[in-house]
Amino acid sequence: MKLNFMLIDDNKIDLFISKKIIEKSSSNYCVRTFQRGYTAIKFLEIFEKKLEYHDVFLPNIILLDINMPEMSGFQFLNEFNKLKKLIDKPIKIFILSSSTNIHDVIKIRSEKHCVDFISKPLTVEVLDKIISKSIPFLSQNYCQKNNVANFY
C-alpha cells in the first residue's frame, strides 16, 4: 500500500530518525517533514484552494509532536480542524511525543482525528501498529513514489 506520511517535530534528531525508519520500511512510503507546526498547517492550507489533489502530496498519516515552540501540537490540531476540505479526507493523526502528562493523553483521546498517543522514539514495531490501525481508513489517497521532501 502506498502511503504519505507527514512528520511534525521541532527536534531535528527525532525527525531524522522517524523519517529514516519510515523510508526504510517500504519504498511505497513517502515522507514530508516539518520542524514547525505553523509551517505544516500553512502547507495543508494549500488544499483549501485546490480542487483536485492528484498532483499534490496529501498526507495519509500525520505524526505530530505535542511540545513545540510557536505552535504546539494542540494548536496544530485546532487549526487542522478548521480546514474544511481536509476534515472529510481519511487523514489519521498520531501524537508522537515524549510528554508524560496524563492530561495530554486524555485531551488527545477527545480529538476527532487523533487515533493514538505514541511515546517517542518511533520504532519499526510501532510503525507497523500505526499502519495497521490506519489501513481501514486509507483507501482513497495515493502517493507519488519520488515525492520526498523536507520543510524547515
Helices and strands as residue ranges (DSSP letters): E 3-8, H 12-25, E 29-34, H 37-49, E 61-64, H 73-80, H 84-87, E 92-97, H 102-109, E 114-119, H 124-134, G 135-137, E 149-151
